[in-house]
Amino acid sequence: MLKFPKPFLVWCVGFAYAAFLALTLQKLLLPLMPSLHAGHGLLQNDAIIFHEYAVKLANKIHANGWSEWKLFPAPGITGNVGVLAALYVFFGPDPVWFIPVNAAAHAAGALMLYLIGPLLWPGNVGRLGGLVAAGLFLLFPSALLWYGQNHKDAFATAGTLIILYAWLRALSKPVTMNGTVKGLALSALGTGLFWSVRPHMLQVCVAAMLVSWVLICLTSVFQKSWGRDWRGCLLAAAMLVLVASAAVMAPKDRDLEVYGGVVGPLKDWSWQRSEAVPGKLDSVLERVSRIRAYFVAYGRSVNAGSMIDADQTPDNLYKAVAYMPRALFVGLFAPFPSDWTDRPTLIRVISALETLVWYLFAPGIAVLATRRPSRGLVAAGVICAALLLVNSYVTPNLGTLYRVRFGVLFFFVLCGALGWAHVVLNILSQTAPKGQNSGGEGKLKEMPEQSGLIGMAASGAVVILLSFAGFLGLFVRDLLLVKNFGMTAQLDAFFAAVMVPMFLAAFLSHPTSDAMTAPFLKTDLRNDPVQRVRLVRSMLTFLFAILVVGGLVLMAGADEVVRLVMRSGDGAQLEEAAAMLRWFIPVLVFSGWAVVGNCVLNALRQSRTAAMAQLAVPVFAITAILFFYDTFGLYAAIYGMLAGMAVNIAWVIWAVGKLKIPLLPGAMHGSPAFDEARRNYRLLALAAFLAAIATPVNYAFAGSLGAGSVSAWALGSKMVMLVTGLANVGIGAVILPYLGGLTSQGRLAQIRSDVFFLLMSGTWISIVCTLTIFGFSEPLVVSLFEGENVAREEAVQLSTILKLGGLQLPFVVATTLILKLAAVSGTSSRAVIATGVGLALNIALNTILVPQSGVVGIATASAIASGLSAAYLALVSGRHCGLTLTEVGMLLGGWIALIGLIVALHYHSMSAVVTSAFTLAVLTAVQWWTWKTREHGEELEI
């Protein structure tokens, strides 16, 4: 059984993430967007209306007492406003007080998905699928529009998923007294949340639950399992009665969840009664059809831009039934691809990206239905399909539909995630150890249970999610600074000051992790805690001495350094950049603690702890900007980053200390492990230097183009790092220790098979990501950055940089994998040559392209140099990685076909698109067949 986070940890992470983003939206982002901001950190939609109602109700309570309080203050106004008013009474009329309530509800929704997964597919598949679905639920940006405001959707979504979890729990687990109490309590909690904001939708929920319950009972009878299932069916019936009781008590002055509107008389529409069905059913259809007709009429009157099927206003039984399959299809799959780039706005592009993710997960539902059919799947599917159908039928506005369907749609996302989790884990199970060639001295302990690719994938998924949150936080930091300052000389100085210590850390500090991973794992496998502690303390002393010298040199030469980076800057700009640079020197000097500590945590399979600790930096940076920007300006970001770094290091020291390894400097003992790590460090540092020097080189070329160019390149390259950095983090934190462990045990045949599999799967995953970036980068970046301080041309330039950076992703993945294998095997000379080739190409191409294309020329040069360097490294290191020349050729062929597909898409050549796509499909099939049938052949050159 793989290790997965505890449910309470999932909720805590979700709550912290949602609360932080909601606070950022209300207090910083929206005030920078006057066209959207209605005041008080709220959008110009229902949010400001809810706020005004809550303020009025709070004032009445202050004047006349709590007898004035109502959960539903007025027709069309739901329980979120009643709760908001109560908070205003105690804390004052600021919507920020509603954030913890909404964040708790949103986190509860994510937790329910995590818990439902194992009920539909017990074991690792259910846990992994639930974790992925919960992660997407949290990370989808569109949800911020309701949990970051004072809307009701977080309550409705959480209530729906809690009811669903309680329902499935009753049908999937043996019924005990304790389980009965928990099930009824959960059902009551979910029903209360749902009833407080969408009381009349409970009628639909009850009808769907009744159908679901009847199907379950019939299935139990036909399968002759009633003697085992009757207790669960009885508990489900009790839950059904509880929900039905709440539906009966719904307020009588509200129509069927009118979504904030009032259904009145409509022109040119009237319902034609049918005698083919009972009058009550016909009246229900009339009621929901009238609501749809109203919203269609209203959407036309205000020229709503997100209407769908506005010509469909059924006015009789037959038209209503005929439209229902289409309504369900719209509810599941809209917005459709043809609308993804039509009239792009930030919200439209984000919803299109999220829909694309859902499309990628949808085929997994077929896997779940065929490989793990269950009555729970049918029971939950009926309920979610019914709720989705009704919501889609009555809501012809995609913006509203996207909100109200979020919870039930994510049940289907979960089903897809379970199917793909089964596929992935099944594939990874075929990479089981193929024997080992043990060598070396001493008695080695066995590799832990999670040493295979399955354990690595599970750990890697969590690390990448956490790292994505960290990268996103730093991106939000930069976005806030750009929104405040624009792409100006002052911001140029900040980005230049940030870049220099990061550049030095890249080749002085970061290679330490690669250098000491294999020696550390050898001491761990030999159960030698004394040598392990000596290695850690010696490497920390060794690295700290190097970084102190680097910091002192940087302190003395800060003025000269910024002149090299910002060649077109004036005196005041250079002076400010030098001052900021000196403030950032502690980031360099103390980075050794984080690097060595993270290496230990990653090697001992505590990579999630390391990733969580790193979140402190963006959290403190953004918090400092939020609260101290008016006082300190740009320096607020600097102080916040320093505070975050201190918390990060303290967290790492504590986590490593729990493993009985004191993270303190010590004497540099001449132990074999330390000597090996120090030898590895020399070549790795040289390779890292040749790779890292490209960063200041690119900044220098950007600095020669005039004011604003450094900011443009810095921001564009940060967006690229958001993509490529995740790959580097996942490989460094998870795959590096895995390869190091196999190398330490001498399991060379296993390495050969796994490296080919990782190169193959990494390439195709990165190709999908690259195509997504190419298709969505321009509308996303333009809608995100264009504004008062950023012209449209500048935003388009940033999107082009992102496109070219995304093209590097397959090259980065392959290069990083090969270099990590070289690092743990102690053969890094090829890495030095490859990075040297890449640097030379980068400088030469920059010299040619920058005068012609400006900042875009830098991005083009980086992409070409990255591709050629990766091709060179694959060719010269193929035998070292256990690859045949044919296999290397297939890898390069995939890259060439990707470039051809990108060019074809750019020039809208459909024939070339089809040819390139067909080539990629053939290569995928051939690579898969090769991996399945390949023989181990020659041993690796390690």
Helices and strands as residue ranges (DSSP letters): H 7-24, I 25-29, G 30-32, H 46-64, G 66-68, H 79-91, G 95-98, H 99-120, H 124-139, G 141-143, H 144-147, H 153-172, H 177-197, H 201-222, H 226-248, H 279-301, H 317-333, G 337-339, H 346-361, H 363-371, H 375-394, H 398-404, H 406-429, G 449-451, H 453-485, H 489-508, H 511-525, H 529-556, H 558-565, H 571-589, H 591-603, H 607-614, H 616-632, H 634-658, H 672-692, H 694-703, H 709-730, I 731-735, H 736-745, H 748-785, H 792-807, H 809-825, H 829-853, H 855-877, H 885-906, H 910-933
